[in-house]
């Protein structure tokens, strides 16, 4: 014979099982959402990696033109001017002993 307490116990067990199923379903939905987000992020990362690898290959395969070799003998030697007027002059001094030339310090 079925008693009232056994029916109440069964109802409580069913209600607890339904709550547990609902909680588990919520977790499954959250996990599915996170999984989808991870897949989207993975696709973006793979695309970015592919792009960077292509750029790296293009940069490595590009033929870099070597700079022309420096000729130090021409870099150090200055040709001597033919006329004496072209030679640099000794600086001129004013009455106070200050150098007079292209740059003039103005003291106020």
TARA-V778229 format. One record per run of one state. SS is the DSSP state (A for helix, B for strand, O for the rest). FROM is the first residue (numbers start at 1). LEN is the number of residues. Records with the same first field share a line. If there is no record, write none. Layout:
# TARA-V778229
SS = FROM-LEN, FROM-LEN
This chain:
# TARA-V778229
O = 1-3, 62-10, 77-7, 87-5, 94-5, 101-8
A = 4-58, 72-5, 84-3
B = 92-2, 99-2
